[in-house]
C-alpha cells in the first residue's frame, strides 16, 4: 500500500493568493453599471486577451489588436494597462503572514505565476515580500502559462525538485488540476484560514 506524499516545499501562486487582483476595481469606475461592464468583458473576451500578455505578448501590440476589432472600446481597452495597479489594491495579509511564518521556519519557498513581465516587476517593487522566494517562474518570461504542464515542469527542472515534494497553492481549479497532473500535491486556495489548516495537516509550522 503506497503512502500519500508528504510535501516539504511550498510553491505559491501570486494573484489572489498573496495579492488581490480584480479588474472590476477599474471597470466599475468606467462603466455606469455592472451589466455594461460584463458585456464589455464578454464581447472582448478580455480575460483570454490578458492571458496572452501573461504568455509574453507586449501590451502595445495587444491593445492595437483588440482596438482594431473593438474601436468603440478604445478607451476601455487602454485603461487596462494604464490603470492596472488599481486592479491590485493590496496584499492578502493573512496569506502573507503564512508565507512569512513558512520562511521563518526554513521551508523552501517557490512561486509559479501567470503574469506579464513588466507588471510583475512593478508589483515586486510595491510588495517586497514577492522577492522572498528561492525561484519564481513568471509565465511571460517563459512564454508558457498555467495550466500547461511545461510551466510546472520548468520550476521542477530548473531547481532539481521532485513534484511529490511540492505543495502547490493556487486559487484556480484548472491550475490546481495542472499541478496535480505533473505529480504535485495541491491546495485550492479560497482563504488563508483554510490554507493554514492544510499546511498544519502536512506538518508545516504555521
Helices and strands as residue ranges (DSSP letters): E 9-12, H 24-30, H 34-44, H 46-54, H 59-69, G 71-73, H 74-82, G 84-87, H 93-104, E 108-113, H 117-126, G 128-131, E 135-138, H 139-142, H 149-159, G 163-165, E 166-170, H 173-181, E 185-188, H 192-201
